[in-house]
């Protein structure tokens, strides 16, 4: 019988991964994850603790496999490949990078395959039903800010992909682990000592990478949607004061489109979803240097009258 | 419609005779968002921010073709603006920007 939740013991997770597969449900998607001899069971059981599992013989949106490379690479400098629906779209990575590869691959599955939502490269956090969309290029401090906010009263909806409903029904959550890099890992460890991380993986394409588990109760509320109330483009700058600067709504539509994974493919429906998102939101650029100041600025936003 | 400042008389009399028509190969949809507009061109997927005057001028250019002078008059009538060199310049600049995007086409400039 399939367990209904991710087993707490890594050995049980490894057995499912090596056997029929782990039918992991995150938000609206079900992944079938398979892996044999690839070290992902421990971080999976740690970071996805309590995550619901779907029926093994039910519908799966994405069939994902992590496979160890063959030949001499089985023994010398072992590697791991990502397989998706029988395809192997990327070059192999060192075996030690297996868990970051899995997380990137799971994001890739959504960003490259899903056409039923408008997808924006952005973090999303929510409070009192109102959501902040935080679009930003890598290096802007988006994930660090997101990780800080979700330990100060905001709910994690997504760290990487904002899912905007095309019918105006709001934002859908994914509530997967937050990816942090390099200095951000220790910054969040100091900021939120209760945060749970897997063992950092050094020397990846993005430097040292660690993933942070969604705070308790966030993954359980993954099916609760949020209504967009703010679009905030964050930018971290050392010693900068936390300042929210209003931005032009039409320019915001253009910039969100640039950060979107699938807006061109969605045509006018995608454009209309962007326009509706911006109409429902107050739009800002946000520069910050200290997380405490940033959280205070967001708390002020949250107390604004509706 | 609030018009951006423009150099007086930039269009010139010859510019007022120039004819413009919408590009039949594009499909532009404009949404007003507070002080500015966002536009989507369906064929290319291009999304752009527009000045409101550009959006208004785009709405006045049809597939049959109109002269700059016609467009200035139509805009003045519909938006209750005074016809003059400032409006002519603003319209001319908007037409040039729209033509640069490929959303409208102009006849060869006279002279």
Interface residues (C-beta under 8 A of the other chain):
Chain A: X248 X249 X250 X251 X253 X254 X257 X263 X264 X267 X268 X271 X272 X274 X275 X278 X279
Chain B: X29 X31 X33 X34 X35 X36 X37 X38 X40 X42 X45 X47 X48 X49 X50
